[in-house]
Amino acid sequence: MKTPATFYHAGCPVCVEAERQIADALDPTRYDVELVHLGEHADRIAAAEAAGVKSVPAIVINGAPFHINFGAPISALKS
């Protein structure tokens, strides 16, 4: 069984670079990576917050959030 990994981002240059370097580097035979653009899928913001995501880009692996760089706070993505 693959380990779930959810990469949350907002499409900004910092997020896109983090996605390219971090999410793409995960071994697809070990990780089931889901990419979530919170700017396009605002309905997923609550799930990101529930997982402990405070800013994007961030990746959640096995329920533990890892904040890669500070691109934008989650609060900035809410309408």
N, C-alpha and C positions, 0 to 999 in steps of 0.2 A: 504494500500500500504506500502511495506517495504521500509526502508531507505537504499539507496545504500551505501556500504562501500567497498573501494578498498584497499587492503593491498599489498603494493609493497615491494619486498625484492630481495636479490641477492643470497640466498641460504647459506650464511655464518652462522656460529654458532650463532652469535648475532641475525641474522634475523630469524633463525629457532626457537630460544627460544622466541623471541617476537611474532612470529606467534602463537606458542603454547599457550602463556599466554594471549595475547591480542585478536587476531582474533578469537580464539576458545572460548573466554569468551563472545563474543557478542551474544545476544539472537537471535537465528535464526528465531523467529517469528516476530521480529522487524527489523532485518537488513538482507539485501541481500549482503552477503560477497563474494567478488571476490578476489582470491589470484593470484597475478601476480609476477612470478619469472622473473625479468628483465634480468638475465643472460641467460635465455632460450628464452625470448621473447623481444629481443632488439627493436623490432618494436613498443613496448609500451612505450619506454623511453620518446618520445616526449609528449605523453599524460600525463605521470607522471610529467614531467617538467611543462606542461601547467596547471596542477592541483596545482602547487606550491611545489612539492616534490623536496627537495634539497639534501637529503641523504636517505639511506635506513638502517633499516626498517622504514617505514612510513605507516600510514593509512589515507585515505581521506574519510571523512564522510560528506555528504551534501556539497561537494565541498571545504571543509576546511581541509588542511593537518595537520597532527599531527605527528611530528618526535619523534619516540619512544626512540631511542638510536642512537648513531652514529656508524654505521657499515661500510659504504662506501659512498663517495659522488657520486652523479649521474654521474658526469664527468668520474669517474673511470669505469663506465659500458659501456661507448661508445667505439665503435671499431675505 
